[in-house]
Amino acid sequence: MNKKLTALAVAGALAAPAAAFAQASNVTIYGRANLGLDTYSATGATAGSAFDYKSRNRVYDAGSRLGFNGTEDLGGGLKAIFLMESGVNIDTGGATGQSGSPNPNSGLLSSRVGHVGLESSSWGRLTFGRSHVWWGNSTIEQTGANYIAAGVPLFNGLLGRGMQVGVARQSNTLQYSAAMGGKAIQISYSPGGESQGAGLNADGKLWAVTLQGQWGPFGAGYDWARMWGNTPAAPIAPATAAACGVALAVPTALCSQPSTTGHKLRAGWTYQPGGQISVLWVKSVQDNGGATAILTAAGSAALALVPDTYASSLSQTSWGLSWEHLFGNVQALAQWGRVNNITGCSNRVAGACDNTNATSWMIAGRYIFSKRTAMYVNFATIRNASNYNMDYIGGWMTSASTTLGGANIAPGLAPANVGADPRLFGVGVMHNF
């Protein structure tokens, strides 16, 4: 009996400081449930109907989440802050998207974002963790992020044929941000070589800058991000020192340090409360095969997504328009976007950059029941050219998948499915808490 009492006393003494800390901080639990019923199809593949995705009904989850954030006042205008936001698939309880491919943004604590850091009223915020880097468009365009299930993909750099910017929520990130007088800046750095093995290069990294400003009814922003993959060790089969020379007998991504650069310009005009017109422009540059081709678990299989792996630098630009308007409790949404042909292909692959364009549009309506709950209906489609495969990979909304060894490894139409036109039509409910 005495041993039990002693153990309880020790446990109570150890627990007391933790309880005191919890009471001293301000912790908030928040989240979102965003689910619905829709149909997905991707038909018209260049290679024929055997490469189409036939129409199917789905109960989907689009970016549901559960989060914890907290602050502690340290005095002198300084606060300690923390955040843990996890993606949750309420439709399945698992960690895969609609295509069955793994979704790294769901299933685990801080799978979406998370950090710990310090915030000052005078000099800004400094955090360490998993952070938003290039993904969002602030209030200038938030249709796919906060209103419905999916918007025009190019607004978030989600292009086809391996040209996606590939920077959204970045792990292992040091981030500084500050805001003053309607202007804001965010600077991010992430090392990319921490898990490299013995004898391998560990020079991968990411740098990113976001600028955002508001001038009365007008807003504008610019995102720049560059991710370098780790320089390949030489030689990498089938590369040799000679093959990596001028002749380029092997893909450039096997010879030199790959990198991906993303640019995004955006501007919006709020012509009345709840009414806004925005324009966005996105450019993606893939040097030496692009950083994501080296960083993905698929390894060399990811190179197959790129139309010309022998090109030293591929580039693609896109732009689009977004409109939102509030009629009482009804919000009308519409978007249109155009992706231009990829440029920079070598002459080793005939016609590799031809017909690598797409047009996308979306219309939707929301009925807003309260500040937290809304119901929506949306229709979205992408018209891919015969050599292109842009898809709704944001939030893992697509039912298509790239496969390797019979397993679904990544969401979206594979190179074999080029020319297919994805289409979504559905109804959903979003509740924020």
N, C-alpha and C positions, 0 to 999 in steps of 0.2 A: 504494500500500500504506500509506504514511504517513497519507494522508487518511482511509483506512478505520480505521486504528488510533486516530487522533485523534477521529473520530466516535464510535467505541465507547467511548472514555474519557469523552467528554462525556456520552454517554447514560448510562453507569454512574454518573457523578457526580450527574446529575439524578435518577436512580432511587433512589439510596441513601437520601435523606431520606424518600421515600414508604415504602420498605420498613421503615425504622426506626419511622415512625409506626404502620404496620400491626402491627408486633410489640408496640408499647407498648399497644395497645388490645385489648379482649376482644370478639371478634366471633363471633356465633352464627348459624348458618343453620338455619332451621326451616321447617315447612310442613305442608300437609294435602292429601291426595287423598281426595275424597268423590264417588264415582260409583256409578251403579246403573242398573237397568232398571225402567221403570214405564209406566203408562198414564195419559194425561190426557184429560179430556173436560170440556165445559161445555155442557150441554143444558138445554132448557126455556126458551129466550129468549122474552120477552114478545111480540116481533114475529114469532115463528114459527121453524120449524126451519131456515130459510135463514140464520138468524143464530146457529145453534148451532155449536160446535166438536165434531166427531165424535171418538169415541175413537180414539186413536193410541198406538202403542208408541214409547218413546223410550229411548235410552241418554243419560242426563243427567249433568251435572256440577253439584254443589251447593256452591258456595263453596270450591273448591280454591284453594290459595294457596302462595306461596313468599316467605319473608321473611328479612331480614338485620337483626339488631340488635346494638348494641355499646355498650360503656361504656369510659371512661377515668378512672381515679382521679386527681383533681386535688389531693388532700390536704385535710385539715381537714374531712372528711365531705362534700366536694363532688365530684360526678362529671359528666363530659360524657357525653351519651347521644345515640344516633341510632337510627332505625328506618326501614326501607323494606320494606313488605309489598305484594306484587303479586298480584292475582287471576289465576289461570290456568285456562283451559277445557281440561282434559285430553281431553275427549270430541271436541273439534273443533280445538284449537290456535288458535282465533280469539278474537274479542272481542265476540261476540254471545251472547244467552241462547237459551233453547229456542224462543222465538218468532221469532228472527231479528232482533230489535231490538237496537241497540247497548247494551252493558253498560259503563258508565263505570268500573265497579269491577274490570275485568279487562283484560289485554292489554298494559299498560304498567307501568314501574317506579313503585312507590308508588301504583298505581291503587286499592288498598284504603285503606291508611293509610301515613303516613310523617312523620317529624319529626326535628328536631335541637333539643337544649336542654340544660339544666342540672338536676341533681337533688341536693338536699341532705338529709341525714339529719335536719336540724332544721326546715327551712322548706318542704320539699316539692319539687315538680317544675314547671318552666316550659318549654314547648315551642312551636315554630313549625312549622306544616306542615298536613297533611291528617289529621284526627283523628276518632275516634268522639265523637259529641256526645250524641245522644238515643237511640241505637239499642238498646243492650243492656240487660239486666235483671239483671246480675251473676249470682250463683249462685241467685237466687230463681226465675228461669225461664230455662233455657238449652237448651230442647229443639230449636228450629229452628236455634239458633246453633252448638251443639256436639254434638248427639246424632244427629240424622237429617237429612233433606233439607228438610222444611218443617213448621212448626207452625201454630198459629192466627195469621193475619196481624195481627189487631188489637193483639196484644201489642207489636208494634213500630210501631204507628201507621199501618199499611198499610190504610187504609179505602178505600171506593169513592166514586164521583161527585165526584172532585176534592177530597175531604175528608182525604186522607192528610196527615200532619204534614209529610212531606217533609224531615225533618232526620234524618240518620243519620251518614254519614261526610261531614264538611264540609271543603272545601278552604280554603286560605288562613286557617288558624285559629291564633290565639294562645290557648294553654290553660294554666291553672294547676290543679294538683291536689295534695292533701295528705291523709294518713291518720294517725290516731292512736287507739289503744285501741279498734279495731273500728269507728271512725267515719271517714267519708271525705267529702270535698267536691271538686267539679270545677267550674271556671268557664271558659267558652269565649266568645271574641269573634272574629267574622269580618267584615271589610268586604265589602260586596257591590257596590261601584261602581268597582272598579279598572279594568275594561275598558270603561267607558262612553266614548262618543265625544264630540267637541267639541259644546258647546251642550246636552248632555244632563245631567240630574240624576244625581248620584253619591252619594245618601244611603242606599242599601241597606246593610243590616248584619244581623248575627245576634248575639244574646246568649243564653246558655244556662247553667243551673245544675243540677248533679246532687248529691243528698245520699243517702248510703247508710250504714246502721248495722246492727250485729249485737249482739244481747243474748242470749247463750246460744243456745238453739235457735231463737230468733226473729230474723228479719231484716226490714228495711223500707227502702224507698227512695222518692225523689220526683225526677222530672225535670221541668224547665220549660225551654222554648225558645221564643224569638220571633224570627222572621225577617221583616225588612222588605224589600220590593222597592224598586227605585229609583222615585222619584216620576215618573210619566209627564210628558213635555214636553207643553205645551198649545199648540194643540189637537192631539189624535191623531185622525185620521180614523177613524170619522165623527164624533168628538166635537168639540164647539165649546164655547166658554165658556158659552153659554146652555144648551146641552144638558146640561152637567154641573151644572146648578143643581138646584133642588128637584124639577123634573119628572123628572129622571133618564131622559132619552130615550135614553141609551146606557149600556152596562154600567159599573158603578161602578169597575171595575178600570182603565178608560181615563181616569178622572177624578182619582182620589186615590191616595195612596201605599198599596199593598196590603201586607198582612201576614198571617202565619200564626203561631198560637200553639198549642203543644202542652203538655198536662199529662199526667203519668203517675204514678200511685201504685201501689205494689206492696208486698206483705207475704208472708212465707213462714214456715212452721213445719216444722222438721226433727224429725220425731217419732222417728226412729231413723237410724243411719248408712245413707245411701243411700235414705232415705225422706223425701219432702217434699211438702207441700200448699201451694200458693200461690194468691193472689188478686191480680188486676191490674185497674186502672181507667184508662181513657184518655179524654181529651177533646181535640178538635181544634176550633179556631176560625179561620175564614177571613174576614178583614176586607177589604172592597173587592176581592173576587175571589180573595184569597190570594196570597202571595208567589210561589209556584211558577208561577202562571199567567203572571206577567210574566217570570220568570227562565228558563223553559224555551225551548229553541230553536224549539219549535212556535209560540211567540208567541200570537196570538189564538186559534189552534186549540186551545190548552190550555183556554181559557175554556169550550169546549163540554163539557168534562168536568163542570163545575159545574152543578147543576140550575137555579140561578137567579142569573144574573150581574148582575141588577139589585138584589139584596139587598146591603145595606151590611155585614151580618155574619151568617154562617152558622155553626152550631155542631152538633157531634155527639159523643155520649158512647157508651162501650162498656165492657164488663167481662167477665171470664172467670176460669176456674179451671184450674190446672195441677197434675198429680200425677205423681210419679215414685217407683218403688220397686225396690229391688235384691234379687233372690232369688239369692244366690250369684253366678254369672256371667251371669245373665239380668236385664235391666233392663226393667221395664214402664213405659210412658208413656201418659198420656191427658190431653187438653185439651178444654175447651169454652168457647165465647165467644159473646156476644150484642152486636150493634151496634144501637143505637136509631135511630129516625127522625131525619133532619136537621131542625133547627129554624131559624127566622129568615127563611124565604122571604117575598118580597114578594107583593103581590096582582097583580103584573103577569103572572106565570106561574101559571096555575091548577093546583093540585095538585102543584107542583114538589117539595114536601117529603114528599108522601104515598108510602107504600110504599118508603121508602129505608132499610130495615133488613135485617139478615142474621143468621143463626145459623151457627156453624162448630164443627166438632169433629174430633178426631184421636185415633187409637189406634195404638200402635206397640210393638214389642218389639225389644230389642237383645241379641245374644249377644256378650259381651266376651271376646275371645281373650286380650288382654293389656292393659297400660296404654296401648298405642298403637293397637291395632286392634280394631274391632268390626264386626259384620254386623247389619243391621237390616231389618225389614219394617214398613211403615207404610201406613195408610189414612187419608186426610183428605178432607173435603168441606165445601163452603160452600153454604148454602141462602139464595140471594138473594131478596128480595122483588121484585115486578114492576118496580120502578123503581130497582134497585140493581145494582151490578156489582163487588163486592169479589172479589179474585182473589189467586193466589199469585205476587205480583210480587217478593217477597223472594228474592234470589239469582237473579232472572230465571227462576224455575221454571215459570211459566205458558207455554203454547203460544199464548195469545191475544195480540193486539197492536193498539194504536191506530195507524192509518195516516194518512199525509198525502202526497198526490201519488203514491200507489202504493207508498210506502216505509214500512216498519215503523219507527216513531219511539219508541215507548214500550211496555213490557210491560203486559199486563192487558186485561181485557174493555173494549171501547169503549162509549160511551153507547148505540150501536145494539144492543148485546148484553145490555142490562139484563134481569134475570130469569133469565139462564142460571146454572146451578149447577156450578161447577168441582169436579172430583173427581180425586184422585191415589191410585194404588195401586201400590206398588213394593217392590223389594228393593235394598239398596245395601251398600257396604262403605266404611268410613271408616278411613283410616290417618293418624296424626299422626307427624311426624318432626321 
